[in-house]
Amino acid sequence: MAADWTFLSNHGHVLVALSRDPHARVREVAERVGITERAVQLIVRDLEEAGYVERERVGRRNTYRVATGLPFRHPLEAHVQVSAFLDLVAPPRS
């Protein structure tokens, strides 16, 4: 039986989900990524603290903005900006 793994971490999946739908609820992101709501909350906090995501409270909802001009964190990919990654895996909806 093949191992159950993907090329992206959950942090990467959450970043993609928020870039595709900046108004998504934590529950919706959790369902799309396949993790718990608590895991999404912790990942969003990590991404916020590192400057990759900004959260704006609008009424009872959050709106997320992904900082696309930042580089990847790992030295092997530090030459790649988040925008190039998102262009590849999360193209704009038509």
Helices and strands as residue ranges (DSSP letters): H 10-20, H 26-33, H 37-49, E 53-58, E 61-66, G 75-77, H 82-89
